[in-house]
C-alpha cells in the first residue's frame, strides 16, 4: 500500500463516529485492557503514545502518567483525541510521521500499537523501530501491539506483529507476550512488553 493510499484510507476511517469500533467492539476493549496492564509497569514520569486513533487508549493511559506525549500523522486523529481528553492538561500533541519524529527527551514508556504496519515496507518499519528504541530511557518499557503478519498481508500491508517483534528483539528484552484473538479472522493480534537493557553486558548479549 502506497503512502498516499494509506493516508486516504485513514482519512476515510477517521470520518466515522467510532473509527475501527474502538469503543464498541468487545475485542478492542479487551485488547486495550491488556495494553494498559502491560503499560502500568512501575511509575510513569513521561510516556509516548505513537498513533492515537480517536483517543480511546490515550484516555485510559493519561491518568497513570505525569506527562504524555502523543504523536500521530493524522491531524484529524490528534484533534479528536485532544477533544476526548481535554480534561487533562499534561498531554502534549504532535502531528508528525513517526519516521520523522525526533526529540532529545527519553521516555519511561512508549506505546506503539496498530501503527507500524502502515509504513510502506519492512525497511521503513525497521528504521522507525530504531528511532523509537533510541528514545526509550534506560530500563524503560515499550508496549507493542499489532495484527499478525498474515492478517496484515491480507490487508495489503508489508508485515505485521511477528516481523516487528523480531526487530524489537534485536535491541530490547522481551518481558511478556500475549495473544489476543476473537472469532473474526481479522481480530488476531499480539501484544508484547519489552524493556530497555540497563547494563552493557545485557546489551552485548542481545547484540549477539
N, C-alpha and C positions, 0 to 999 in steps of 0.2 A: 504494500500500500504506500503510495507516494505521500510526502508531507502535505501537499495541497489537499489531497483526498481525505487524509486523516483530519485535517483542520475542519473541512466541510462536514465530515461525519460528526465531529464533536460539537460543532455549531448546531446541527440538527438535533442531536440528543439533548443538548442543554436547553433547547427551546421548549421542552415539555415541563409539566409541573413537577414530576418526580423522575428525573433522568436516571436511567439504569435501575429504577424501582428500589432505590437505596433505603427508602423509608417504609415501603410497603411489603417488601419481599422477606419472608422469614429466613431464607438462606443468607441474604445480605446482612440481616440483623445478627444472626449467629456469627457470621464472619467478622463483623465489627466488634462484637463482644470478645472474641478470641484475640483480635488485633489489640484491643485495649488491654486485655490481660497481659499479653506479651510486652506491651509498651510500658506498663506500670511496674517496671523492674528497678526499684530504687527511686531516689529523689530526682526530679527532672527540672533542672535550672533553665535549660533552653532546648526546645525541641524544634525540629524542622519537619514539616509535612510537605511532601512533594506530590502535587496533584491533589486538589481539594474537592473535585466534582462540585456538588452543591453545598458542601459544608457539613454533611452528616457526621463524618468522623471527627472533623475539627471541633464540632460541638461537644463530642464525647471527651476528646483529649484535653481541651483547653483548661478545665478545672484542675487538672493534675500537674500543670506546668507553671513555673514562674513566668516564662516567656515562651511564645510560639511564633515561629516564622513560617509563613505559608507561601509556597511558590507554585504557580500554575501558569501554563502558556496561554490559557483562555481568559480574556478579561471578563467574559460573562460568568465564568465559574468563580472568579475572585469576587465579583460583585454580589452574586447570590450567596456565597459563603459569608461574606462580610455582613450582609443584612441578617443572616441567620444567627450570627454570633456577636451582634453589636453590643450585647450587654457586657462583654469583656473588653478591656482596654489594653491588654497585654499581648495582643496579636498583631504582628507586622505582616502586611500583604505585599507580595512582589509578583508582578506579571512578567514572566520570563520563561524561556525554554530552559529545561534543566541542563541541556548541553552547554548553555551559555552562562548559567548562574554560577557566581563565584563570590566568596566572602572570606575574609581573614578569620572570622569567628569560627569557633568549633562548637559542635552540638553534642549534648549528652544523649540525645535520642534523635534518630532520623527514621521517619516512617515513609515508605515508598510502596504503594500498593496499586495494582491495576494501572500502571503508568508506563513502565519501560517498554512494554510490547508495542506501544505506539511509535517508537523510534523506527527509522527507516530500515535498519538492518542490524545484524548481530554486532558488527564493529561499532556502530553508534551506541548500542547498549553497553558494550564493554567500556567505551570511553566515559559514558555517563556514570557507570559504576565506580570507576577510578576517581572521578570527580567527587562523588558522594563520600567515598571512603576517606578522601583527603580532608573532609570537613568534620569527620567524626572524632570526638575527643578521646583521649586515652581511657580505656575501659568503658567507652560509650557504647550504647546499644543501637542496633539498626533492625527495624522490623520490616520485612519484605513480604509482599503478598502478590500472587498473580495466578491467573488461569494457567493451566498446564500447557506444555508445548503443543500437544495435539489439538487442543481447543483453539489456541492462538493461531496456529497454522490454518485451521479450518476457517477462521475469521479473516484470513488474508494477511496476518502478521508474520514476521520472520521467525519468532520464537517466543517462548513463554517461561514458565516457572523453572523447569529443570535446567535450562540453559543458563538463565540468570543466576540461579543458586550456585552453579559451578563457578561462575565468575566471582561472586562474592566470597566463596570459599578460598579463593586464591590469596586473600589478604585478611579476612576476618575469621573468627572462630564461630562455628555453628553451635548454638546452645540448645535450641529446641525447634522441632519441625512438626507442623500439624497439617493434616489433610482434611479440607472442608469440601463436602460434596452433598448434593441432593439428587432428586430423581432426574432432573433435567440434565442432558448431556453437557449443557453449557454452564452448569453450576458445579464446577470441579476445579478447585484451586489448592495451592499450597501456601502456607504461612510459615515463615522462618524467623526466628530470633537469632541475630548474630551479635557478637561482641568484639570490640577492638582490643587486640592484644596489648598488654601493658608493659611487657619486657622484651628485650631483644632476643632472648633465647627462644621464646614462643614464636616471635615473628620469623626467626630463622627457620624454625621447624615448618611453619606454614609456607614459607617461600620455596621449600624443597618438597 
